[in-house]
């Protein structure tokens, strides 16, 4: 039963990351990257916060591209996928907690 809950939280985190990353790409026309341009303090803080929530999607896109285009070993893709899964689990748990509190 706990495995199902963890899988659900992970799916919520992946979906949130994907939606945020896709929305930013739709608005800006460029895929999200981990780098933040220091325009002002407020935009930097918002940019970092956005990247924290969209991080699993950015990480998986970079890992997939690295495996296919740059011919990196599949081990690195697996490690990136494991990190993204754990990251999305934390984000999913946070989002479900926020939704339940509201």
Secondary structure, DSSP 8 states (H G I E B T S, - for coil): -HHHHHHHHHHHHHHHHHHHHHHHHHHHSS---S----S-HHHHHHHHHHHHHHHHHHHHHHHHHHHHTS---HHHHHHHHHHHHHHHHHHHHHHHHHHHH-
